[in-house]
Structure formats: C-alpha cells, structure tokens
C-alpha cells in the first residue's frame, strides 16, 4: 500500500508577479514555440527551472537560480506541512471539464512493490536528465499524475468539501486556456483521517512515469549517500497529483500514427485476416470520427489507396489472443495501440520494437495535423480510439504495460503551483 506525506511546498509569492505568467506545462510536452513564449512571459516562469538551457552545467545553473529566487523572496517555502487541493478546468472537443486532484507526497517504491503500478514503458534518456536536475536542485518541479480507485469515495468527498468551503488560495489561467485553482489545507488529524481509506488502495501512474522512476532512483541515491533516512524524510516521496478513478474530468486523448512507407500491393489480403475493410464515402473529419465509433478496436486508415479513407473493424468474435507476436493477454492485444501494432503495422511492414524506438512511426494528436503531414509527406496515417481508463487500470493490475505513446491524459498537470523540496 502507498504511504502519503503532507508537503512543505515552495510556492510563488506576490513578488513574482501574476501567476498567469508563471505556470508552465511539464517539460516533455513543451513545443519550441511554446518554450520561447513562456521564457519571454516572465523571468520567473517555471520553465526557467523545469526546462534547463545549456550544456552539462545547466543543472547547477538551475540550482543557483532556484536559490536566488528563494533568497529574493520570489519563492517561499510553506512553514507547515500541508495538503494541496488542485482543480483544472478545461475544454476538450467543445465540452467543458473539471478535474480534481490531491497534491501530496507518495512514497517512491519500486514497481515490484506493487503499491504504485505503471501502464507504459519509459526511455532512459529523460530519466537521466531528470535525475541530474534532481540531484542538483534537490527539488521536484512537476508532480507525477496518479489515479486511485477511491472505492470508499473519501478522496472525492475530501476534495469537494475543501473546494466548497472557501475560495482558493491561488488561481491562474495559462497560455493554453486552462484554468488552475489551488487550495492549501492544513494536514491535521481530521484531514488525514478522512483520507485514511486511500492507504489500502493501489495507485496507477497516469502520466509522469519518468518523473516517478526518477524519484525512485533519487531515493536510492540518497540511501547510498546517507545510509539511512527517517520514514518521513521528503526524499523518500514524490510529489503527486492523485485523482479518483471515477472523476468525470479524467480524459484520455487518442494518439494517431503516421508511417512514411509505401503500402504493399496485397494490403487488403494482409489486413483482411483480422479486419472487415470498408471504404468511407468521404474523408471529412466528422465522417472519420463517426467511423471510429463502430467499436473501441476500429481504426480509420488514410492513404492505403491514394486519396481514400478506409474503416478497419475486427471480425466479430475474433480471438485477439491469437495474434502473432502477442506475448500478453487477449485484453492487452485488443487495446487499440497494441492491436494496431500487432494486426496492422506488423503485417503491412514488419515494424519491430527497434523500428519504433528508431522513430519509424510518428505520433500526431489531431486530424488537421494528420492531414497536414500527409499533404506534405504522403505516407499512411491511422486514426484510433483513445484507451479507456478502465483498460489502463485492468492491464496495470495484470502487470501488462503498453508501449510508449499509448495514452495521453489531457490536460497535463500544471507546473509552478507547488514545487517540492526533497529535504527537511
């Protein structure tokens, strides 16, 4: 079971300026254009800490900058250990959502422990970068994002009571139009007792696998350096946004695939073993979206024939466990990103894990982006449905991870509302 720890967070003071100008997305989703805009927006924007510029000395430069901001009073550390209630309001596909989270420390334990479970694989490069930054600054700038089943409903109750009881302590609208609100809550006995039913729960990483694994590695590093750490030492924990599994603001966006290769002449024969294939009458975005609604396992392919779109729907009763190359459960193979790999990319082009790691497939986030890419570079694109939250949890419980770029929990948790020092 995961252990929770209230945090003595570091937060911006009024001396930093308007909070609207200080928040940023996490480092791994910031585009070059967005990076330039955030850096210009304020000399104190969180990007100056989260996304270091320069060579190998950039980590120490961030550590110096962090200390300068603390010394100048731009940042201040909370006097007491607190819990933080965090809400994000956003619009997706014309619908308004609100996602509520508890910001607290979750003990950084290995995957083998089972208290925290992953759902995707990670790459070594980002973890090395994050660990160097963590060693230099001893501070986490972005939280991990986890889901708790919250079977007793106590997490939802706690968040609703805090939010309904008073105005937030901080609020901001970021450049992407998202509205962020934060409440600082005394970690007294009543609050901790209310949240106690969370302790037997398993937590699931929604986003931030790299950040969590970095926290585990940092804890090991501290133990090697110091030999022993108190059970409540902040270095044992990682700042986490914990969201209830039934939160209506949990949104997973699809991630589309583009392949810059020619289509084999016998593509219909190769795909017809698994799918019924239907040519779509038009390729307007609304028609493509309707075609995807046939089933969670349906794909829309663009470019199998020049200028045409096709709907690929698995044959009724097809045994997903029988797919060549599947070493996991039928449920794993049936999830859209895995099914696309096993039943489409492999039969058409024999794309391997090494090919994927080398960047043979490009990942895109919306239909206009797909259309622009194909107009410029040709190739074949595949639209797919988002993975469902219940599938993420079920596969994680089986210990079956999906490949990278299988899920995109939207929106990302903001960076800059609370920083987490990993020292007492």
C-alpha positions as a LaTeX table, in Angstrom:
\begin{tabular}{lrrr}
\hline
Residue & $x$ (\AA) & $y$ (\AA) & $z$ (\AA) \\
\hline
Unk1 & 0.00 & 0.00 & 0.00 \\
Unk2 & 1.29 & 3.52 & $-0.78$ \\
Unk3 & 2.33 & 5.85 & 2.02 \\
Unk4 & 1.25 & 9.50 & 1.87 \\
Unk5 & 3.13 & 12.52 & 3.20 \\
Unk6 & 1.96 & 16.14 & 3.55 \\
Unk7 & 4.42 & 18.54 & 1.93 \\
Unk8 & 6.20 & 21.72 & 2.92 \\
Unk9 & 5.92 & 23.05 & $-0.58$ \\
Unk10 & 7.64 & 26.00 & $-2.19$ \\
Unk11 & 5.24 & 28.46 & $-3.84$ \\
Unk12 & 5.45 & 31.76 & $-5.68$ \\
Unk13 & 4.97 & 34.95 & $-3.64$ \\
Unk14 & 3.36 & 38.16 & $-4.88$ \\
Unk15 & 6.85 & 39.42 & $-5.66$ \\
Unk16 & 7.00 & 37.03 & $-8.64$ \\
Unk17 & 4.15 & 38.79 & $-10.43$ \\
Unk18 & 0.88 & 37.45 & $-11.81$ \\
Unk19 & 0.53 & 33.68 & $-11.53$ \\
Unk20 & $-0.89$ & 33.60 & $-15.08$ \\
Unk21 & 2.64 & 34.40 & $-16.28$ \\
Unk22 & 4.41 & 31.88 & $-14.04$ \\
Unk23 & 2.86 & 28.48 & $-14.77$ \\
Unk24 & 4.03 & 26.09 & $-17.49$ \\
Unk25 & 3.28 & 22.58 & $-18.74$ \\
Unk26 & 5.68 & 19.77 & $-17.76$ \\
Unk27 & 8.95 & 19.66 & $-19.69$ \\
Unk28 & 8.08 & 16.78 & $-22.01$ \\
Unk29 & 5.15 & 18.42 & $-23.83$ \\
Unk30 & 6.53 & 21.94 & $-24.35$ \\
Unk31 & 6.93 & 22.79 & $-28.04$ \\
Unk32 & 9.78 & 25.07 & $-29.18$ \\
Unk33 & 7.29 & 27.84 & $-29.92$ \\
Unk34 & 5.64 & 27.49 & $-26.52$ \\
Unk35 & 9.03 & 27.40 & $-24.83$ \\
Unk36 & 10.02 & 30.72 & $-26.36$ \\
Unk37 & 6.72 & 32.30 & $-25.35$ \\
Unk38 & 6.96 & 31.06 & $-21.76$ \\
Unk39 & 10.57 & 32.21 & $-21.34$ \\
Unk40 & 9.61 & 35.67 & $-22.60$ \\
Unk41 & 6.48 & 35.85 & $-20.48$ \\
Unk42 & 8.30 & 36.25 & $-17.18$ \\
Unk43 & 11.87 & 35.87 & $-15.89$ \\
Unk44 & 10.30 & 33.83 & $-13.09$ \\
Unk45 & 8.21 & 31.47 & $-15.21$ \\
Unk46 & 8.53 & 27.87 & $-14.04$ \\
Unk47 & 10.05 & 26.88 & $-17.36$ \\
Unk48 & 13.33 & 28.50 & $-16.25$ \\
Unk49 & 13.51 & 25.74 & $-13.60$ \\
Unk50 & 11.70 & 22.89 & $-15.32$ \\
Unk51 & 13.42 & 23.00 & $-18.70$ \\
Unk52 & 17.08 & 23.88 & $-18.26$ \\
Unk53 & 19.03 & 25.52 & $-21.09$ \\
Unk54 & 22.70 & 24.97 & $-21.88$ \\
Unk55 & 25.23 & 22.17 & $-21.56$ \\
Unk56 & 26.12 & 19.90 & $-18.65$ \\
Unk57 & 26.38 & 22.92 & $-16.36$ \\
Unk58 & 22.69 & 23.71 & $-16.84$ \\
Unk59 & 21.63 & 21.68 & $-13.83$ \\
Unk60 & 23.83 & 23.63 & $-11.43$ \\
Unk61 & 22.66 & 26.84 & $-13.10$ \\
Unk62 & 19.05 & 25.92 & $-12.26$ \\
Unk63 & 20.07 & 25.16 & $-8.67$ \\
Unk64 & 21.65 & 28.61 & $-8.37$ \\
Unk65 & 18.60 & 30.26 & $-9.91$ \\
Unk66 & 16.27 & 28.43 & $-7.52$ \\
Unk67 & 18.31 & 29.58 & $-4.52$ \\
Unk68 & 18.40 & 33.15 & $-5.83$ \\
Unk69 & 14.62 & 33.21 & $-6.12$ \\
Unk70 & 14.28 & 31.86 & $-2.58$ \\
Unk71 & 16.75 & 34.41 & $-1.21$ \\
Unk72 & 14.93 & 37.25 & $-3.01$ \\
Unk73 & 11.53 & 36.16 & $-1.69$ \\
Unk74 & 10.18 & 35.38 & $-5.16$ \\
Unk75 & 9.62 & 31.85 & $-3.86$ \\
Unk76 & 8.70 & 30.97 & $-0.27$ \\
Unk77 & 8.51 & 27.64 & 1.47 \\
Unk78 & 5.40 & 26.88 & 3.49 \\
Unk79 & 6.02 & 26.94 & 7.23 \\
Unk80 & 3.95 & 23.82 & 7.94 \\
Unk81 & 3.30 & 20.51 & 6.24 \\
Unk82 & 0.27 & 20.94 & 4.01 \\
Unk83 & $-2.04$ & 19.09 & 1.67 \\
Unk84 & $-2.96$ & 20.84 & $-1.57$ \\
Unk85 & $-6.25$ & 20.55 & $-3.43$ \\
Unk86 & $-5.88$ & 21.24 & $-7.13$ \\
Unk87 & $-8.51$ & 21.75 & $-9.81$ \\
Unk88 & $-8.04$ & 22.13 & $-13.55$ \\
Unk89 & $-10.86$ & 23.39 & $-15.75$ \\
Unk90 & $-10.52$ & 22.90 & $-19.48$ \\
Unk91 & $-12.42$ & 22.45 & $-22.73$ \\
Unk92 & $-11.96$ & 19.41 & $-24.94$ \\
Unk93 & $-13.85$ & 18.86 & $-28.20$ \\
Unk94 & $-16.34$ & 21.56 & $-27.27$ \\
Unk95 & $-17.16$ & 20.14 & $-23.83$ \\
Unk96 & $-16.13$ & 21.69 & $-20.51$ \\
Unk97 & $-14.45$ & 19.54 & $-17.85$ \\
Unk98 & $-13.10$ & 19.94 & $-14.33$ \\
Unk99 & $-10.52$ & 17.54 & $-12.90$ \\
Unk100 & $-9.83$ & 17.48 & $-9.17$ \\
Unk101 & $-6.67$ & 16.21 & $-7.50$ \\
Unk102 & $-4.94$ & 15.92 & $-4.15$ \\
Unk103 & $-1.32$ & 17.09 & $-4.23$ \\
Unk104 & 0.69 & 15.15 & $-1.67$ \\
Unk105 & 3.82 & 13.05 & $-1.34$ \\
Unk106 & 3.54 & 9.39 & $-2.39$ \\
Unk107 & 6.32 & 7.08 & $-1.29$ \\
Unk108 & 8.62 & 6.28 & $-4.21$ \\
Unk109 & 8.81 & 2.48 & $-4.24$ \\
Unk110 & 9.88 & 0.06 & $-6.97$ \\
Unk111 & 7.36 & $-1.41$ & $-9.39$ \\
Unk112 & 7.97 & $-4.81$ & $-7.78$ \\
Unk113 & 6.49 & $-3.47$ & $-4.55$ \\
Unk114 & 3.10 & $-3.23$ & $-6.28$ \\
Unk115 & 1.85 & $-0.17$ & $-4.38$ \\
Unk116 & 2.26 & 2.00 & $-7.47$ \\
Unk117 & 1.72 & 0.48 & $-10.91$ \\
Unk118 & 2.83 & 1.67 & $-14.35$ \\
Unk119 & 0.89 & 1.33 & $-17.58$ \\
Unk120 & 3.54 & 2.35 & $-20.15$ \\
Unk121 & 7.21 & 1.71 & $-20.79$ \\
Unk122 & 9.75 & 4.52 & $-20.49$ \\
Unk123 & 13.01 & 5.57 & $-22.14$ \\
Unk124 & 16.31 & 6.00 & $-20.32$ \\
Unk125 & 17.24 & 9.45 & $-21.71$ \\
Unk126 & 14.56 & 11.52 & $-19.95$ \\
Unk127 & 15.20 & 9.71 & $-16.65$ \\
Unk128 & 18.92 & 10.52 & $-16.78$ \\
Unk129 & 18.12 & 14.19 & $-17.45$ \\
Unk130 & 15.56 & 14.40 & $-14.63$ \\
Unk131 & 17.87 & 12.67 & $-12.15$ \\
Unk132 & 20.71 & 15.10 & $-12.85$ \\
Unk133 & 18.34 & 18.01 & $-12.30$ \\
Unk134 & 17.01 & 16.46 & $-9.10$ \\
Unk135 & 20.48 & 15.84 & $-7.69$ \\
Unk136 & 21.48 & 19.44 & $-8.41$ \\
Unk137 & 18.35 & 21.17 & $-7.10$ \\
Unk138 & 17.00 & 18.64 & $-4.56$ \\
Unk139 & 13.58 & 19.87 & $-5.67$ \\
Unk140 & 10.77 & 18.44 & $-7.78$ \\
Unk141 & 9.25 & 21.00 & $-10.10$ \\
Unk142 & 6.45 & 18.91 & $-11.66$ \\
Unk143 & 4.23 & 16.35 & $-9.92$ \\
Unk144 & 3.58 & 12.85 & $-11.13$ \\
Unk145 & $-0.08$ & 12.17 & $-12.00$ \\
Unk146 & $-1.69$ & 9.09 & $-10.45$ \\
Unk147 & $-5.14$ & 7.50 & $-10.34$ \\
Unk148 & $-6.63$ & 5.91 & $-7.21$ \\
Unk149 & $-9.72$ & 3.71 & $-7.41$ \\
Unk150 & $-11.10$ & 5.54 & $-4.31$ \\
Unk151 & $-13.56$ & 2.74 & $-3.60$ \\
Unk152 & $-14.76$ & 4.38 & $-0.37$ \\
Unk153 & $-15.24$ & 7.73 & $-2.10$ \\
Unk154 & $-13.25$ & 9.55 & 0.58 \\
Unk155 & $-10.89$ & 11.28 & $-1.83$ \\
Unk156 & $-13.74$ & 12.76 & $-3.85$ \\
Unk157 & $-15.50$ & 13.77 & $-0.63$ \\
Unk158 & $-12.40$ & 15.46 & 0.77 \\
Unk159 & $-11.76$ & 17.41 & $-2.43$ \\
Unk160 & $-15.39$ & 18.52 & $-2.76$ \\
Unk161 & $-15.59$ & 19.66 & 0.88 \\
Unk162 & $-12.41$ & 21.72 & 0.63 \\
Unk163 & $-13.41$ & 23.33 & $-2.66$ \\
Unk164 & $-16.93$ & 24.04 & $-1.49$ \\
Unk165 & $-15.82$ & 25.52 & 1.82 \\
Unk166 & $-13.87$ & 28.61 & 0.71 \\
Unk167 & $-12.21$ & 30.44 & $-2.13$ \\
Unk168 & $-8.91$ & 29.09 & $-3.49$ \\
Unk169 & $-5.55$ & 30.35 & $-2.26$ \\
Unk170 & $-4.24$ & 30.67 & $-5.82$ \\
Unk171 & $-5.74$ & 30.69 & $-9.30$ \\
Unk172 & $-4.43$ & 31.28 & $-12.79$ \\
Unk173 & $-5.26$ & 30.87 & $-16.47$ \\
Unk174 & $-2.38$ & 29.54 & $-18.57$ \\
Unk175 & $-1.50$ & 30.28 & $-22.19$ \\
Unk176 & $-3.35$ & 27.15 & $-23.34$ \\
Unk177 & $-6.59$ & 28.49 & $-21.85$ \\
Unk178 & $-6.72$ & 26.11 & $-18.88$ \\
Unk179 & $-7.89$ & 27.45 & $-15.53$ \\
Unk180 & $-6.00$ & 26.27 & $-12.43$ \\
Unk181 & $-7.06$ & 26.63 & $-8.79$ \\
Unk182 & $-5.20$ & 25.63 & $-5.62$ \\
Unk183 & $-6.30$ & 25.31 & $-2.01$ \\
Unk184 & $-3.74$ & 24.96 & 0.82 \\
Unk185 & $-5.10$ & 22.64 & 3.52 \\
Unk186 & $-3.70$ & 22.10 & 6.99 \\
Unk187 & $-2.67$ & 18.45 & 7.34 \\
Unk188 & $-4.43$ & 17.98 & 10.67 \\
Unk189 & $-5.83$ & 14.79 & 12.15 \\
Unk190 & $-9.26$ & 15.35 & 10.63 \\
Unk191 & $-7.88$ & 15.67 & 7.10 \\
Unk192 & $-5.58$ & 12.67 & 7.46 \\
Unk193 & $-8.36$ & 10.57 & 8.99 \\
Unk194 & $-10.65$ & 11.42 & 6.08 \\
Unk195 & $-8.01$ & 10.28 & 3.60 \\
Unk196 & $-7.06$ & 7.13 & 5.53 \\
Unk197 & $-9.21$ & 4.82 & 3.29 \\
Unk198 & $-6.85$ & 5.69 & 0.42 \\
Unk199 & $-3.95$ & 3.91 & 2.09 \\
Unk200 & $-5.01$ & 0.32 & 1.18 \\
Unk201 & $-5.53$ & 1.40 & $-2.44$ \\
Unk202 & $-3.14$ & 0.74 & $-5.29$ \\
Unk203 & $-2.10$ & 3.87 & $-7.21$ \\
Unk204 & $-1.70$ & 3.87 & $-11.01$ \\
Unk205 & 0.58 & 6.17 & $-12.96$ \\
Unk206 & $-1.49$ & 8.14 & $-15.46$ \\
Unk207 & 1.29 & 10.48 & $-16.53$ \\
Unk208 & 4.83 & 11.05 & $-15.31$ \\
Unk209 & 6.35 & 7.55 & $-15.43$ \\
Unk210 & 9.75 & 9.17 & $-15.98$ \\
Unk211 & 9.27 & 11.53 & $-13.03$ \\
Unk212 & 8.21 & 8.70 & $-10.74$ \\
Unk213 & 11.07 & 6.38 & $-11.74$ \\
Unk214 & 13.44 & 9.31 & $-11.24$ \\
Unk215 & 12.10 & 9.76 & $-7.72$ \\
Unk216 & 12.74 & 6.07 & $-7.01$ \\
Unk217 & 16.29 & 6.42 & $-8.31$ \\
Unk218 & 16.84 & 9.59 & $-6.28$ \\
Unk219 & 15.70 & 7.83 & $-3.11$ \\
Unk220 & 18.20 & 5.04 & $-3.81$ \\
Unk221 & 20.89 & 7.67 & $-4.38$ \\
Unk222 & 20.12 & 9.32 & $-1.01$ \\
Unk223 & 20.19 & 5.97 & 0.76 \\
Unk224 & 23.59 & 5.24 & $-0.78$ \\
Unk225 & 24.87 & 8.64 & 0.31 \\
Unk226 & 23.43 & 8.73 & 3.82 \\
Unk227 & 22.94 & 5.06 & 4.67 \\
Unk228 & 19.55 & 5.56 & 6.27 \\
Unk229 & 16.66 & 8.01 & 6.04 \\
Unk230 & 13.82 & 8.65 & 8.51 \\
Unk231 & 10.49 & 7.20 & 7.38 \\
Unk232 & 9.09 & 10.71 & 6.86 \\
Unk233 & 12.11 & 12.12 & 5.03 \\
Unk234 & 10.86 & 14.05 & 1.97 \\
Unk235 & 13.47 & 12.33 & $-0.21$ \\
Unk236 & 11.53 & 9.08 & 0.17 \\
Unk237 & 8.49 & 10.59 & $-1.53$ \\
Unk238 & 7.47 & 12.13 & $-4.82$ \\
Unk239 & 5.02 & 14.99 & $-5.26$ \\
Unk240 & 1.90 & 13.55 & $-6.86$ \\
Unk241 & $-1.46$ & 14.74 & $-8.15$ \\
Unk242 & $-3.86$ & 11.96 & $-7.10$ \\
Unk243 & $-7.17$ & 11.76 & $-8.99$ \\
Unk244 & $-10.10$ & 9.45 & $-8.26$ \\
Unk245 & $-10.71$ & 6.86 & $-10.98$ \\
Unk246 & $-14.34$ & 7.97 & $-11.37$ \\
Unk247 & $-13.52$ & 11.67 & $-11.69$ \\
Unk248 & $-15.53$ & 12.94 & $-14.68$ \\
Unk249 & $-12.57$ & 15.13 & $-15.66$ \\
Unk250 & $-10.34$ & 12.15 & $-16.48$ \\
Unk251 & $-9.88$ & 12.49 & $-20.22$ \\
Unk252 & $-7.60$ & 10.36 & $-22.40$ \\
Unk253 & $-6.93$ & 11.68 & $-25.88$ \\
Unk254 & $-6.03$ & 9.37 & $-28.78$ \\
Unk255 & $-2.57$ & 9.48 & $-30.31$ \\
Unk256 & $-2.60$ & 8.88 & $-34.06$ \\
Unk257 & 0.14 & 7.15 & $-36.07$ \\
Unk258 & 1.78 & 8.20 & $-39.32$ \\
Unk259 & 4.01 & 5.80 & $-41.29$ \\
Unk260 & 6.21 & 7.19 & $-44.11$ \\
Unk261 & 6.18 & 3.99 & $-46.19$ \\
Unk262 & 4.55 & 2.67 & $-49.33$ \\
Unk263 & 1.62 & 0.30 & $-48.99$ \\
Unk264 & 2.16 & $-3.31$ & $-50.13$ \\
Unk265 & 0.02 & $-4.26$ & $-53.14$ \\
Unk266 & $-1.63$ & $-7.10$ & $-51.21$ \\
Unk267 & $-2.57$ & $-4.88$ & $-48.24$ \\
Unk268 & $-6.22$ & $-5.96$ & $-48.33$ \\
Unk269 & $-5.28$ & $-9.63$ & $-48.03$ \\
Unk270 & $-2.90$ & $-8.96$ & $-45.16$ \\
Unk271 & $-5.37$ & $-6.84$ & $-43.19$ \\
Unk272 & $-8.45$ & $-8.87$ & $-44.12$ \\
Unk273 & $-7.37$ & $-11.74$ & $-41.87$ \\
Unk274 & $-8.33$ & $-9.64$ & $-38.84$ \\
Unk275 & $-10.47$ & $-6.78$ & $-40.14$ \\
Unk276 & $-13.51$ & $-6.11$ & $-42.18$ \\
Unk277 & $-12.49$ & $-3.32$ & $-44.57$ \\
Unk278 & $-14.90$ & $-0.63$ & $-45.77$ \\
Unk279 & $-14.09$ & 2.37 & $-47.95$ \\
Unk280 & $-15.53$ & 5.56 & $-46.44$ \\
Unk281 & $-17.61$ & 7.79 & $-48.72$ \\
Unk282 & $-15.75$ & 10.94 & $-47.70$ \\
Unk283 & $-12.78$ & 11.94 & $-45.57$ \\
Unk284 & $-14.23$ & 14.93 & $-43.72$ \\
Unk285 & $-13.20$ & 14.96 & $-40.08$ \\
Unk286 & $-16.76$ & 14.42 & $-38.84$ \\
Unk287 & $-17.12$ & 11.32 & $-41.05$ \\
Unk288 & $-13.80$ & 9.92 & $-39.85$ \\
Unk289 & $-14.84$ & 10.37 & $-36.22$ \\
Unk290 & $-18.18$ & 8.65 & $-36.82$ \\
Unk291 & $-16.37$ & 5.73 & $-38.41$ \\
Unk292 & $-14.26$ & 5.26 & $-35.30$ \\
Unk293 & $-17.41$ & 4.90 & $-33.18$ \\
Unk294 & $-18.08$ & 1.42 & $-34.62$ \\
Unk295 & $-16.07$ & $-0.19$ & $-31.80$ \\
Unk296 & $-13.16$ & 0.62 & $-29.45$ \\
Unk297 & $-10.98$ & $-1.55$ & $-31.73$ \\
Unk298 & $-11.89$ & 0.19 & $-35.00$ \\
Unk299 & $-9.28$ & 2.15 & $-36.97$ \\
Unk300 & $-9.53$ & 4.63 & $-39.79$ \\
Unk301 & $-6.71$ & 4.37 & $-42.31$ \\
Unk302 & $-5.80$ & 7.27 & $-44.60$ \\
Unk303 & $-3.66$ & 6.59 & $-47.66$ \\
Unk304 & $-3.95$ & 2.83 & $-48.10$ \\
Unk305 & $-5.16$ & 3.93 & $-51.51$ \\
Unk306 & $-4.37$ & 7.44 & $-52.79$ \\
Unk307 & $-6.88$ & 10.00 & $-51.53$ \\
Unk308 & $-9.09$ & 7.41 & $-49.84$ \\
Unk309 & $-10.08$ & 6.57 & $-46.26$ \\
Unk310 & $-10.92$ & 3.08 & $-45.01$ \\
Unk311 & $-12.59$ & 1.79 & $-41.87$ \\
Unk312 & $-10.95$ & $-1.28$ & $-40.31$ \\
Unk313 & $-13.15$ & $-3.17$ & $-37.84$ \\
Unk314 & $-12.16$ & $-6.56$ & $-36.34$ \\
Unk315 & $-14.25$ & $-9.51$ & $-37.46$ \\
Unk316 & $-16.95$ & $-10.42$ & $-34.96$ \\
Unk317 & $-15.65$ & $-12.95$ & $-32.43$ \\
Unk318 & $-12.03$ & $-12.54$ & $-33.48$ \\
Unk319 & $-9.60$ & $-14.05$ & $-30.93$ \\
Unk320 & $-7.18$ & $-11.22$ & $-30.13$ \\
Unk321 & $-5.03$ & $-13.61$ & $-28.15$ \\
Unk322 & $-4.18$ & $-15.47$ & $-31.37$ \\
Unk323 & $-2.34$ & $-12.54$ & $-32.98$ \\
Unk324 & 1.28 & $-13.38$ & $-33.90$ \\
Unk325 & 3.75 & $-11.60$ & $-31.66$ \\
Unk326 & 1.34 & $-11.27$ & $-28.73$ \\
Unk327 & 3.01 & $-12.37$ & $-25.50$ \\
Unk328 & 0.30 & $-10.95$ & $-23.25$ \\
Unk329 & $-3.39$ & $-11.44$ & $-22.58$ \\
Unk330 & $-6.13$ & $-11.11$ & $-25.24$ \\
Unk331 & $-7.29$ & $-7.99$ & $-23.37$ \\
Unk332 & $-3.84$ & $-6.43$ & $-23.86$ \\
Unk333 & $-3.82$ & $-7.28$ & $-27.56$ \\
Unk334 & $-7.31$ & $-5.81$ & $-28.04$ \\
Unk335 & $-6.38$ & $-2.34$ & $-26.76$ \\
Unk336 & $-6.14$ & $-0.02$ & $-29.76$ \\
Unk337 & $-2.40$ & 0.89 & $-29.76$ \\
Unk338 & $-1.39$ & $-2.75$ & $-29.28$ \\
Unk339 & $-3.88$ & $-4.05$ & $-31.86$ \\
Unk340 & $-2.62$ & $-1.53$ & $-34.40$ \\
Unk341 & 0.94 & $-2.69$ & $-33.87$ \\
Unk342 & 0.16 & $-6.42$ & $-34.00$ \\
Unk343 & $-2.57$ & $-6.53$ & $-36.64$ \\
Unk344 & $-1.72$ & $-3.59$ & $-38.92$ \\
Unk345 & 1.85 & $-2.28$ & $-38.67$ \\
Unk346 & 3.46 & $-5.70$ & $-38.40$ \\
Unk347 & 1.54 & $-7.42$ & $-41.26$ \\
Unk348 & 1.99 & $-4.46$ & $-43.59$ \\
Unk349 & 5.62 & $-3.55$ & $-42.91$ \\
Unk350 & 7.03 & $-5.92$ & $-40.23$ \\
Unk351 & 7.67 & $-2.93$ & $-37.97$ \\
Unk352 & 9.59 & $-4.09$ & $-34.90$ \\
Unk353 & 10.17 & $-2.62$ & $-31.43$ \\
Unk354 & 13.58 & $-1.48$ & $-32.67$ \\
Unk355 & 11.91 & 0.29 & $-35.60$ \\
Unk356 & 9.54 & 2.07 & $-33.25$ \\
Unk357 & 12.41 & 3.10 & $-30.99$ \\
Unk358 & 14.23 & 4.44 & $-34.06$ \\
Unk359 & 11.29 & 6.69 & $-34.90$ \\
Unk360 & 9.85 & 4.90 & $-37.92$ \\
Unk361 & 6.35 & 5.80 & $-36.75$ \\
Unk362 & 5.47 & 9.42 & $-35.98$ \\
Unk363 & 2.82 & 10.31 & $-33.41$ \\
Unk364 & 0.22 & 13.03 & $-34.09$ \\
Unk365 & $-2.58$ & 14.42 & $-31.94$ \\
Unk366 & $-5.43$ & 15.62 & $-34.16$ \\
Unk367 & $-6.92$ & 15.18 & $-37.61$ \\
Unk368 & $-5.76$ & 18.55 & $-39.06$ \\
Unk369 & $-2.20$ & 17.69 & $-38.01$ \\
Unk370 & $-2.54$ & 14.31 & $-39.74$ \\
Unk371 & $-3.92$ & 15.89 & $-42.90$ \\
Unk372 & $-1.13$ & 18.48 & $-42.99$ \\
Unk373 & 1.51 & 15.80 & $-42.54$ \\
Unk374 & 0.10 & 13.64 & $-45.33$ \\
Unk375 & $-0.27$ & 16.59 & $-47.70$ \\
Unk376 & 3.39 & 17.43 & $-47.19$ \\
Unk377 & 4.98 & 13.99 & $-46.97$ \\
Unk378 & 2.49 & 11.35 & $-48.14$ \\
Unk379 & 2.64 & 8.04 & $-46.30$ \\
Unk380 & $-0.19$ & 6.33 & $-44.41$ \\
Unk381 & $-1.94$ & 7.50 & $-41.26$ \\
Unk382 & $-4.07$ & 5.61 & $-38.78$ \\
Unk383 & $-6.68$ & 7.18 & $-36.54$ \\
Unk384 & $-7.60$ & 5.18 & $-33.44$ \\
Unk385 & $-9.79$ & 5.47 & $-30.38$ \\
Unk386 & $-8.36$ & 6.54 & $-27.02$ \\
Unk387 & $-7.57$ & 3.87 & $-24.46$ \\
Unk388 & $-10.23$ & 3.78 & $-21.75$ \\
Unk389 & $-9.38$ & 4.49 & $-18.10$ \\
Unk390 & $-10.76$ & 1.10 & $-17.06$ \\
Unk391 & $-8.42$ & $-0.62$ & $-19.53$ \\
Unk392 & $-5.42$ & 1.29 & $-18.18$ \\
Unk393 & $-6.19$ & 0.07 & $-14.65$ \\
Unk394 & $-7.08$ & $-3.50$ & $-15.66$ \\
Unk395 & $-3.89$ & $-4.02$ & $-17.66$ \\
Unk396 & $-1.76$ & $-2.45$ & $-14.93$ \\
Unk397 & $-3.29$ & $-4.91$ & $-12.46$ \\
Unk398 & $-2.18$ & $-7.74$ & $-14.77$ \\
Unk399 & 1.32 & $-6.29$ & $-14.86$ \\
Unk400 & 1.00 & $-5.70$ & $-18.61$ \\
Unk401 & 2.40 & $-2.42$ & $-19.86$ \\
Unk402 & 1.61 & $-0.71$ & $-23.13$ \\
Unk403 & 4.22 & 0.84 & $-25.44$ \\
Unk404 & 5.11 & 4.49 & $-25.18$ \\
Unk405 & 2.64 & 6.92 & $-26.73$ \\
Unk406 & $-0.33$ & 4.69 & $-25.94$ \\
Unk407 & $-2.18$ & 7.21 & $-23.78$ \\
Unk408 & $-2.35$ & 10.98 & $-23.49$ \\
Unk409 & $-4.13$ & 12.06 & $-20.33$ \\
Unk410 & $-5.43$ & 15.53 & $-21.09$ \\
Unk411 & $-4.56$ & 18.08 & $-19.91$ \\
Unk412 & $-1.13$ & 17.68 & $-18.37$ \\
Unk413 & $-0.81$ & 18.66 & $-14.71$ \\
Unk414 & 0.49 & 22.21 & $-14.49$ \\
Unk415 & 3.98 & 23.13 & $-13.29$ \\
Unk416 & 4.52 & 26.04 & $-10.90$ \\
Unk417 & 1.70 & 25.95 & $-8.38$ \\
Unk418 & 3.82 & 23.97 & $-5.91$ \\
Unk419 & 7.46 & 22.90 & $-6.00$ \\
Unk420 & 8.54 & 20.09 & $-3.70$ \\
Unk421 & 11.88 & 20.25 & $-1.85$ \\
Unk422 & 13.27 & 16.79 & $-1.06$ \\
Unk423 & 14.98 & 17.88 & 2.12 \\
Unk424 & 13.51 & 18.51 & 5.61 \\
\hline
\end{tabular}
